[in-house]
Amino acid sequence: MSGIRGKSETTRGKPPTSRFKGVSAAKARWRVRITVNGKARDVSFHVQEIDAARAFDVAALEHFGAEAITNASLGLLGGDA
């Protein structure tokens, strides 16, 4: 599947700021960003990191369907799903 990155891979060589896929720190909030057809799109901003992770999963499933790589499918949400 081209265009789908695992959590350990980053863009521009910077380490991730969140333990979750598709989530990064943005000032006092957590930004949800997804890449569709090579174009990064901001989805939403959240106060809680876990809420941002869940929002990423929803967006990933909407755009990529059952084949989406989500935080839940990677086991990153644990018992918080």
Secondary structure, DSSP 8 states (H G I E B T S, - for coil): -TT---TT--STT---SSSSTTEEEETTEEEEEEEETTEEEEEEEESSHHHHHHHHHHHHHHHHGGG---TTTTT-SGGG-
